[in-house]
Amino acid sequence: MSAKAKPMPSLRSDEAAERFVEEADLTAYDLSGFKPMRFEVEPKLASLNMRLPQPLLDALKRKAKARGIPYARYVRMLLENDLAK
């Protein structure tokens, strides 16, 4: 990070991120910690229905909420990350 670059603020929602990008001068921030992001552009034509123990589902929902995403998207992200290895 250069001496004048600001650290990125924590953005917990899409709305907060959109506001930040619209209002901030991104050249003033340190973007070196950013990682490539895969956007969901492929249509979802198949579905998966599974039964889980309630504590496991509750834990998934808590983790997804902490990341600011719906729990089904979090489960899909976990599956995609595991299969990409």
Buried (B, 14 or more C-beta within 10 A) or exposed (E): EEEEEEEBEEBEEEEEEEEBEEEEEEEEBEEEEEEEEEEEEEEEEEEEEEEEEEEEBEEBBEBBEEEBBEBEEBBBBEEEEEEEE
